[in-house]
Amino acid sequence: MNSLITESLRYWEPRRLAYNAALALVVAGTMLYHHAPLSTLTWQSAAGLLVAAAIANVLYCSAYLADLFMHLSDYLQTWKRYRWVLLAAGTLLAAGIFLLHE
């Protein structure tokens, strides 16, 4: 079980940077689209962004549950080839939630 967790960490943790970068681009793009300068950022909106970022990272951790479950299945090799789909879908979902909330 220890090696499964280690392999899962090795796959998902470096990709967390790409996930967070993609979400940061969505936030920055939204601010640019609405022509909102940083001076209009209030403490409440900044706190809201921090809470949203924390929630997004907690949700990112749910990928570990799927990954560990699939590691214990007979579909491990297929999963390893296609788990990037979970990353892409999760990133799009998080970006979509932000855009719909905004």
Contacts in CASP RR format, 6 or more apart in sequence:
PFRMAT RR
TARGET T0000
AUTHOR 0000-0000-0000
METHOD contacts of the structure
MODEL  1
MNSLITESLRYWEPRRLAYNAALALVVAGTMLYHHAPLSTLTWQSAAGLL
VAAAIANVLYCSAYLADLFMHLSDYLQTWKRYRWVLLAAGTLLAAGIFLL
HE
4 68 0 8 1.000
4 71 0 8 1.000
4 72 0 8 1.000
5 68 0 8 1.000
7 71 0 8 1.000
8 64 0 8 1.000
8 67 0 8 1.000
8 68 0 8 1.000
8 71 0 8 1.000
11 67 0 8 1.000
11 83 0 8 1.000
12 60 0 8 1.000
12 63 0 8 1.000
12 64 0 8 1.000
12 67 0 8 1.000
15 87 0 8 1.000
16 57 0 8 1.000
16 60 0 8 1.000
18 87 0 8 1.000
18 91 0 8 1.000
19 56 0 8 1.000
19 60 0 8 1.000
19 87 0 8 1.000
19 90 0 8 1.000
19 91 0 8 1.000
19 94 0 8 1.000
20 53 0 8 1.000
20 56 0 8 1.000
20 57 0 8 1.000
22 91 0 8 1.000
22 95 0 8 1.000
23 53 0 8 1.000
23 56 0 8 1.000
23 91 0 8 1.000
23 94 0 8 1.000
23 95 0 8 1.000
23 98 0 8 1.000
26 95 0 8 1.000
26 96 0 8 1.000
26 98 0 8 1.000
26 99 0 8 1.000
27 49 0 8 1.000
27 98 0 8 1.000
30 98 0 8 1.000
30 99 0 8 1.000
30 102 0 8 1.000
31 38 0 8 1.000
52 98 0 8 1.000
52 101 0 8 1.000
56 94 0 8 1.000
56 98 0 8 1.000
59 90 0 8 1.000
59 94 0 8 1.000
60 90 0 8 1.000
60 94 0 8 1.000
63 86 0 8 1.000
63 87 0 8 1.000
63 90 0 8 1.000
66 86 0 8 1.000
67 79 0 8 1.000
67 83 0 8 1.000
67 86 0 8 1.000
70 76 0 8 1.000
70 79 0 8 1.000
70 83 0 8 1.000
71 79 0 8 1.000
73 79 0 8 1.000
END
